[in-house]
Each structure stands twice: as C-alpha cells, then as structure tokens.
Amino acid sequence: MKYLRFLKNIYVVIYKICFQVVYKCACLLRKQDSKKMVIALYRTDQLDDNLRLVYREVLKQNPEMKIHLVHGVNKMNLKLFKEIIVLSNARYLVLDDYYLPIYLVEPDKQLKVVQLWHAAGAFKKFGHSTVGSKFGPTTSYLKLVPIHSNYDFVYISAQKFASFYAEAFHMNLKRIFALGIPRTDLLTNAALSHRLKTEMHKVYPFLENKNNVHILMAPTYRAKGSHHETQLDVAKAVIELSSLLNRDKCIIFKPHPYMNSSSIEELRKCPNIIVADSRGINEWMLVADAFITDYSSSVFEFALMHKPMAHFVPDLDEYRENRGFYTDIESISDAAVIQETNQLAAWINARNKGEYFDSSRMISYNFDHVDHATARIVKHFLSTEK
C-alpha cells in the first residue's frame, strides 16, 4: 500500500511539473485577451443555476465578452493540458466548484479567478476544513495539490460565514464578498420565477394534478471508499419511505450528479417517485409543495419559498463524526429534523398543498442579500481590480 502511494505521488509530481511548464509556455506565446472568459463546468455538461445566470448577466453587462465553456473532469490526464491552454490567455475564470487545473499552476497575474461556489450558507464542512477527518484530504496530499487555492474573488450568502470559507479555501478574508448567491434570483425575481414555473407545468404534465402533493427530495452525495462519510444507502431508504406514503403524496427525487446510476434506476421503479433528471433544483423548488434534504445547503434556498421543509438525517451522528458541520443544524435551519423513516412518512402524509411555513428567521440568518445577486456579483468582479 505504501509503495503504491509512493508511486502515485511520483506521478503527481511529474505531472504537475509538466503541467506548469506547458501553462507558462502558453502564457508567453499567447497574448492575453481582456475580453476572454472561461467558465468551468464541473457537476454537469451544461450551464445551469449559478453559472447559467452569470453567463447571461456577463453578456448583458459586457456584450463583447467571449465566453468559453470547459468541462473539468478533474483527473490528471491529457485532457487537462487542453484546458490549461484555453485558460492561458483568458482574463477571467469563473467556477462554482472544485477545479483541478487552477490548483496545479501559479496563475498569470492578469487572470481573475472567480469562485461563486454552489452552496449558500455554511453547513457541512468542506475543503481545508475537513483535513484530519475521514472525508477530507491529507496534509501530504495538500502539499502536492493545494486544493481551493488561487481564488481572487469568492462570493457567499452572508458575511457571518466568511471565516468558514476562509478556512475551507485557506485564503484571506479580504477576498471573500457577501454579495449573495446568483441562483436565488430564480426564486426571488417574480417575473423570472413565474416564467420558469409556467414552463415546468408545460413540460411536466403530472404537476397539473391538483390532488397530489409534490414533495421535492434532494439528498447530498455521500463519498464512498476510504473517504466514506456514512454507511447509509440513500436509495434504499427512499424506496422504503415510498411504501409508507398516502396515495396523494408524490416524491420528486432530484439525484445528486454523483449518485450511482443503478440506484437511480431502482428509484424509477417506484410508482410514487418521479426522478428529476433534468432542470436545476431551484426550478423544481418553484413547483414543489414541500422539501426534504439531509445536509444539503439547498435547504437555505428553499427557505425563500416559505413552504414546509425537513432534514432526513438517520446517519446524523456518523456524518458529524466523519465529516462535521460548521454550525449545528438547529442553529442555521428551522426545518424539521427527522431521523426515523416512519416519522418522515408521517411528516409527508401530513402535508397539504398551499401550506405556509415561516422561515423568516432562517432567511435573515443565512442571507445578507436575497435579490439581484447575479447583477451585483458580475458588476463587482468585472469592475474590481485584483
């Protein structure tokens, strides 16, 4: 085992040296284009949520911007060399997740690296905050690959969380800005949300059934192998739950992008579960009557809908031990915290259409801004010098 780890480290060192040489040469040979922006896709092959909104807003504020999309596989292979060459003469790099190429080089001084991050608030620990946990990276790996480094602008939902992000990204607080989360515009912009809701009803006729209560369920991903967080089988738990629901209750299951495809296929077999393959989670929030997650920060965004919500966390103690939280669930969320499947079934069966849930405290705690976030953020990084 130690021998294999040694060989892997040697490979990483050699790859990194070659990668840096190619990047520096490309920077020297290619004149920087002040109107070039690279947006890195990670979780999906298409623009959605934060990145789609920022893409449109950038072109609105600066129509001359030339935007290039790359899909980061985040593996040290030949494809990454193509990505770094594309990046070598860019003025902007926009991310909302992990992006390996930018951690392997010393970026050109003219490049602005913008990290939108895909999560509101500060819920489960990530990045450098997980060092020493079963889930997190080792200090020896971080010496080889300094993950979440080289960010010039990081945008978060509230200033009170800045220290958590500074820790997670191992960066200076001065480069973290509480200007909001772009995708909340989908929920707070009345005209936009109405248009999206109308589209959803046209595309998905089952939403027209006024007798059914639609419960959106979006569990977070649980790592496997040596970095596993818990032993919970999410698909098995949801299938068990589905057998306990009343006829008028329907689960709209939004799978995490990393969820095993075989597990998703098992969920499709349940007559009262609809797997939401397409559309972003915020669009599904617009048509849902209630929401269930576990440790996903999407619960903060759903709070903007003022509808019932719950955390289903049967593995809470194990998750806390193996990964950890920045803040206890009860402090940051007003959603019901449920650990037993039969209790969750009872909670779902008690739901009705048109229910109101007072989440005002939760909103004010997790957001400094809840509207016009995209325009505010784009204006900031386009106009602010490094």
C-alpha positions as CSV (number, residue, x, y, z in Angstrom):
1,M,0.0,0.0,0.0
2,K,2.8,2.4,0.9
3,Y,4.6,1.5,-2.3
4,L,1.5,2.3,-4.4
5,R,1.1,5.6,-2.6
6,F,4.7,6.4,-3.3
7,L,4.3,5.7,-7.0
8,K,1.2,7.8,-7.1
9,N,3.0,10.7,-5.5
10,I,5.8,10.5,-8.0
11,Y,3.3,10.6,-10.8
12,V,1.6,13.7,-9.4
13,V,4.9,15.5,-9.0
14,I,6.0,14.7,-12.6
15,Y,2.5,15.6,-14.0
16,K,2.5,18.8,-12.1
17,I,5.9,19.9,-13.4
18,C,4.9,19.2,-17.0
19,F,1.6,20.9,-16.5
20,Q,3.2,24.1,-15.1
21,V,5.8,24.2,-18.0
22,V,3.0,23.9,-20.6
23,Y,1.0,26.6,-18.9
24,K,3.9,29.1,-18.6
25,C,4.9,28.5,-22.2
26,A,1.3,29.0,-23.4
27,C,1.1,32.2,-21.4
28,L,4.3,33.5,-23.0
29,L,3.3,32.6,-26.6
30,R,-0.4,33.7,-26.4
31,K,-1.3,37.3,-25.9
32,Q,-3.9,37.8,-23.2
33,D,-7.4,38.6,-24.4
34,S,-9.0,41.1,-22.0
35,K,-12.4,40.0,-23.4
36,K,-12.0,36.3,-22.9
37,M,-13.8,34.5,-20.1
38,V,-13.6,30.7,-19.3
39,I,-16.4,29.1,-17.4
40,A,-15.6,25.7,-15.9
41,L,-18.4,23.2,-15.7
42,Y,-18.0,20.5,-13.2
43,R,-21.2,18.8,-12.0
44,T,-23.0,18.7,-15.3
45,D,-22.2,19.1,-19.0
46,Q,-24.5,22.1,-19.4
47,L,-24.8,25.5,-17.9
48,D,-27.3,25.6,-15.1
49,D,-28.1,27.5,-11.9
50,N,-25.3,29.9,-10.9
51,L,-23.2,29.6,-14.0
52,R,-26.1,30.0,-16.4
53,L,-27.3,33.1,-14.7
54,V,-23.8,34.6,-14.5
55,Y,-23.2,33.7,-18.2
56,R,-26.3,35.7,-19.3
57,E,-25.5,38.6,-17.0
58,V,-21.9,38.9,-18.2
59,L,-23.1,39.2,-21.8
60,K,-25.8,41.7,-20.6
61,Q,-23.2,43.9,-18.9
62,N,-20.4,43.3,-21.4
63,P,-21.8,42.1,-24.8
64,E,-18.2,41.9,-26.2
65,M,-17.1,39.2,-23.8
66,K,-16.1,36.0,-25.5
67,I,-17.1,33.1,-23.2
68,H,-15.6,29.7,-23.5
69,L,-17.0,26.7,-21.7
70,V,-14.8,23.8,-20.5
71,H,-15.9,20.7,-18.7
72,G,-13.4,19.8,-16.0
73,V,-13.0,16.1,-15.4
74,N,-10.5,16.8,-12.6
75,K,-8.3,13.9,-13.4
76,M,-4.6,14.3,-14.1
77,N,-4.8,13.2,-17.8
78,L,-4.0,14.7,-21.2
79,K,-7.4,16.5,-21.4
80,L,-6.3,18.9,-18.7
81,F,-3.5,20.1,-20.9
82,K,-6.0,21.3,-23.4
83,E,-8.0,23.1,-20.7
84,I,-5.0,24.9,-19.3
85,I,-4.0,26.1,-22.8
86,V,-7.5,27.5,-23.3
87,L,-7.1,29.3,-20.0
88,S,-3.6,30.6,-20.6
89,N,-4.7,33.8,-22.4
90,A,-8.0,34.4,-20.5
91,R,-8.8,37.4,-18.4
92,Y,-11.5,35.6,-16.3
93,L,-12.0,32.1,-14.9
94,V,-15.4,31.5,-13.4
95,L,-16.1,28.5,-11.2
96,D,-18.8,27.3,-8.8
97,D,-17.0,24.1,-7.6
98,Y,-13.7,22.3,-7.4
99,Y,-11.4,22.8,-10.5
100,L,-8.1,21.0,-10.5
101,P,-6.2,22.8,-13.3
102,I,-6.1,26.1,-11.4
103,Y,-4.6,24.4,-8.3
104,L,-1.7,22.9,-10.2
105,V,-0.2,26.2,-11.5
106,E,0.7,29.7,-10.5
107,P,-1.9,31.7,-12.4
108,D,-0.9,34.6,-14.7
109,K,-1.1,37.9,-12.8
110,Q,-3.8,39.2,-15.2
111,L,-6.2,36.3,-14.7
112,K,-9.1,36.9,-12.3
113,V,-10.3,33.6,-10.7
114,V,-13.9,33.9,-9.6
115,Q,-15.3,31.2,-7.2
116,L,-19.1,31.5,-7.0
117,W,-19.4,28.3,-5.0
118,H,-22.6,26.2,-5.4
119,A,-23.8,26.4,-1.8
120,A,-25.4,29.0,0.3
121,G,-24.7,29.4,4.0
122,A,-22.1,27.3,5.7
123,F,-23.5,23.9,6.6
124,K,-21.3,20.7,6.2
125,K,-17.5,21.2,6.2
126,F,-15.5,21.1,3.0
127,G,-12.1,21.9,1.6
128,H,-9.3,22.5,4.1
129,S,-11.9,22.4,7.0
130,T,-12.1,18.6,6.6
131,V,-8.3,17.9,6.9
132,G,-7.9,15.3,9.6
133,S,-11.4,13.8,9.1
134,K,-12.2,10.6,7.3
135,F,-13.7,12.5,4.4
136,G,-11.1,15.1,4.0
137,P,-7.7,15.3,2.2
138,T,-4.4,14.6,4.0
139,T,-1.8,17.3,4.7
140,S,0.7,15.4,2.5
141,Y,-1.8,15.5,-0.5
142,L,-2.3,19.2,0.0
143,K,1.4,19.8,-0.3
144,L,1.3,18.2,-3.7
145,V,-2.1,19.6,-4.8
146,P,-3.1,22.8,-2.9
147,I,-6.9,22.4,-3.5
148,H,-9.1,25.5,-3.5
149,S,-6.1,27.8,-4.0
150,N,-5.6,30.8,-6.3
151,Y,-9.1,32.3,-5.9
152,D,-9.3,36.1,-6.3
153,F,-13.0,36.6,-5.6
154,V,-15.2,34.3,-3.6
155,Y,-18.9,35.1,-3.2
156,I,-21.0,33.9,-0.3
157,S,-24.5,34.4,1.1
158,A,-23.7,36.2,4.4
159,Q,-20.8,37.9,6.0
160,K,-21.1,35.8,9.2
161,F,-19.8,32.8,7.2
162,A,-16.7,34.5,5.8
163,S,-14.3,32.9,8.3
164,F,-15.6,29.4,7.5
165,Y,-14.9,30.0,3.8
166,A,-11.5,31.5,4.5
167,E,-10.7,28.3,6.4
168,A,-12.2,26.0,3.7
169,F,-10.3,27.8,0.9
170,H,-7.2,28.6,3.0
171,M,-7.4,32.2,1.9
172,N,-7.5,35.8,3.0
173,L,-10.8,37.1,4.3
174,K,-10.4,40.3,2.2
175,R,-11.1,38.3,-1.0
176,I,-14.4,36.9,0.3
177,F,-17.5,39.0,-0.5
178,A,-21.0,38.5,0.9
179,L,-22.9,39.7,-2.2
180,G,-25.3,36.8,-2.4
181,I,-25.8,33.6,-4.4
182,P,-26.8,34.1,-8.1
183,R,-29.3,31.3,-8.3
184,T,-31.5,32.8,-5.6
185,D,-32.6,35.2,-8.4
186,L,-34.6,32.2,-9.8
187,L,-36.7,32.2,-6.6
188,T,-36.9,36.0,-5.8
189,N,-37.4,37.5,-9.3
190,A,-41.1,37.4,-9.7
191,A,-41.2,37.6,-13.5
192,L,-38.4,35.0,-13.9
193,S,-39.9,32.6,-11.4
194,H,-43.4,32.9,-13.0
195,R,-42.0,32.1,-16.4
196,L,-40.0,29.2,-15.2
197,K,-42.9,27.8,-13.2
198,T,-45.1,28.1,-16.3
199,E,-42.5,26.2,-18.4
200,M,-42.3,23.5,-15.8
201,H,-46.0,22.8,-15.8
202,K,-46.0,22.6,-19.6
203,V,-43.0,20.2,-19.7
204,Y,-44.2,18.0,-16.8
205,P,-48.0,17.4,-17.0
206,F,-48.0,15.5,-13.7
207,L,-47.7,18.8,-12.0
208,E,-51.2,19.7,-13.2
209,N,-52.7,17.1,-10.9
210,K,-54.2,19.3,-8.1
211,N,-55.0,16.3,-5.9
212,N,-51.3,15.3,-5.4
213,V,-48.9,16.9,-3.0
214,H,-45.5,17.0,-4.6
215,I,-42.5,16.6,-2.2
216,L,-39.1,17.6,-3.6
217,M,-36.4,15.4,-2.2
218,A,-32.7,16.2,-2.7
219,P,-30.1,14.3,-0.6
220,T,-26.5,15.3,-0.8
221,Y,-23.8,13.0,-2.0
222,R,-22.0,10.6,0.4
223,A,-18.5,9.7,-0.5
224,K,-17.5,6.1,-0.8
225,G,-14.3,4.1,-0.2
226,S,-11.7,5.4,2.2
227,H,-13.3,8.8,2.3
228,H,-16.8,7.5,3.1
229,E,-18.9,9.7,5.4
230,T,-21.6,7.2,6.4
231,Q,-23.0,3.8,5.6
232,L,-26.5,5.0,4.7
233,D,-27.9,3.7,1.4
234,V,-30.0,6.7,0.3
235,A,-31.8,4.9,-2.5
236,K,-32.8,2.0,-0.2
237,A,-34.1,4.5,2.4
238,V,-36.2,6.4,-0.1
239,I,-37.7,3.2,-1.6
240,E,-38.7,2.1,1.9
241,L,-40.2,5.6,2.6
242,S,-42.2,5.5,-0.7
243,S,-44.1,2.4,0.5
244,L,-45.4,4.3,3.6
245,L,-46.9,7.3,1.8
246,N,-50.5,8.1,1.1
247,R,-51.8,7.9,-2.4
248,D,-51.9,11.6,-2.9
249,K,-48.2,12.1,-2.0
250,C,-45.6,12.1,-4.7
251,I,-41.8,12.3,-4.3
252,I,-39.9,14.3,-6.9
253,F,-36.4,12.9,-6.4
254,K,-33.6,15.2,-7.5
255,P,-30.5,12.9,-7.6
256,H,-27.1,14.3,-6.8
257,P,-24.9,14.5,-10.0
258,Y,-22.6,11.8,-8.5
259,M,-25.3,9.4,-7.5
260,N,-24.9,5.9,-8.8
261,S,-27.0,5.3,-11.9
262,S,-28.1,1.8,-10.8
263,S,-29.6,3.4,-7.6
264,I,-31.4,5.9,-9.7
265,E,-32.9,3.2,-11.9
266,E,-34.2,1.4,-8.7
267,L,-36.0,4.6,-7.7
268,R,-37.7,4.8,-11.1
269,K,-39.5,1.6,-10.4
270,C,-41.5,3.1,-7.6
271,P,-44.8,4.4,-8.8
272,N,-44.9,7.4,-6.5
273,I,-41.3,8.6,-7.2
274,I,-40.5,10.8,-10.1
275,V,-36.8,11.1,-10.8
276,A,-36.0,14.7,-11.8
277,D,-33.2,14.1,-14.4
278,S,-33.4,17.5,-16.0
279,R,-33.7,21.1,-14.8
280,G,-31.9,22.6,-11.9
281,I,-33.0,22.1,-8.3
282,N,-34.1,25.7,-7.9
283,E,-36.6,25.3,-10.8
284,W,-38.1,22.2,-9.1
285,M,-38.4,24.2,-5.9
286,L,-40.8,26.6,-7.6
287,V,-43.3,23.8,-8.2
288,A,-42.8,21.7,-5.1
289,D,-45.2,21.8,-2.1
290,A,-42.5,20.8,0.4
291,F,-38.9,20.0,0.5
292,I,-36.7,17.3,2.1
293,T,-32.9,17.1,2.2
294,D,-30.3,15.9,4.6
295,Y,-27.2,18.0,4.7
296,S,-27.6,20.0,1.5
297,S,-27.3,23.8,1.7
298,S,-30.2,23.9,-0.8
299,V,-32.5,24.0,2.2
300,F,-31.5,27.6,2.7
301,E,-32.6,28.5,-0.8
302,F,-35.9,26.6,-0.3
303,A,-36.5,28.7,2.8
304,L,-37.1,31.6,0.4
305,M,-40.3,29.8,-0.8
306,H,-41.9,29.8,2.7
307,K,-43.0,26.2,2.4
308,P,-42.6,23.2,4.7
309,M,-39.2,21.5,4.8
310,A,-37.4,18.8,6.6
311,H,-34.0,17.3,7.2
312,F,-34.0,13.5,7.0
313,V,-30.8,12.5,8.8
314,P,-30.8,8.9,10.1
315,D,-27.0,9.0,10.0
316,L,-26.5,12.3,11.8
317,D,-24.1,11.1,14.4
318,E,-21.9,9.2,11.9
319,Y,-21.9,12.1,9.5
320,R,-20.9,14.6,12.2
321,E,-18.0,12.4,13.3
322,N,-16.7,11.6,9.8
323,R,-17.2,15.0,8.1
324,G,-18.6,17.5,10.5
325,F,-20.5,20.8,10.4
326,Y,-19.6,24.4,10.8
327,T,-22.8,25.0,12.8
328,D,-25.4,22.8,14.3
329,I,-28.4,22.1,12.1
330,E,-30.9,23.7,14.6
331,S,-28.9,27.0,14.5
332,I,-29.0,27.5,10.8
333,S,-32.2,25.8,9.8
334,D,-35.8,25.9,11.0
335,A,-36.7,22.8,9.1
336,A,-37.9,19.7,10.9
337,V,-35.0,17.4,11.9
338,I,-36.1,13.8,11.4
339,Q,-34.1,10.6,11.9
340,E,-36.7,7.8,11.6
341,T,-38.3,6.7,8.3
342,N,-41.8,6.2,9.8
343,Q,-41.6,9.7,11.3
344,L,-40.7,11.2,7.9
345,A,-43.5,9.3,6.3
346,A,-45.9,10.8,8.9
347,W,-44.5,14.3,8.2
348,I,-45.0,13.9,4.5
349,N,-48.5,12.4,4.9
350,A,-49.5,15.5,6.9
351,R,-48.5,17.9,4.1
352,N,-51.1,19.7,2.1
353,K,-51.0,22.0,-1.0
354,G,-50.5,25.7,-0.4
355,E,-49.1,25.3,3.1
356,Y,-47.2,28.3,4.5
357,F,-44.0,27.9,6.6
358,D,-42.5,30.8,8.5
359,S,-38.8,30.7,7.5
360,S,-38.1,34.4,8.0
361,R,-35.5,33.8,10.8
362,M,-33.7,31.2,8.7
363,I,-33.6,33.6,5.7
364,S,-32.2,36.5,7.7
365,Y,-29.6,34.3,9.3
366,N,-28.3,32.8,6.1
367,F,-28.6,35.7,3.6
368,D,-27.4,39.3,3.6
369,H,-29.0,39.7,0.1
370,V,-31.7,37.6,-1.5
371,D,-32.4,39.5,-4.7
372,H,-30.5,40.9,-7.7
373,A,-27.5,38.8,-6.6
374,T,-26.3,37.9,-10.1
375,A,-26.1,41.5,-11.4
376,R,-24.4,42.6,-8.1
377,I,-21.7,39.9,-8.3
378,V,-21.0,40.3,-12.1
379,K,-20.7,44.1,-11.7
380,H,-18.3,43.5,-8.8
381,F,-15.8,41.2,-10.4
382,L,-15.9,42.9,-13.8
383,S,-15.1,46.3,-12.3
384,T,-12.8,45.4,-9.3
385,E,-9.1,45.0,-9.8
386,K,-7.3,42.1,-8.2
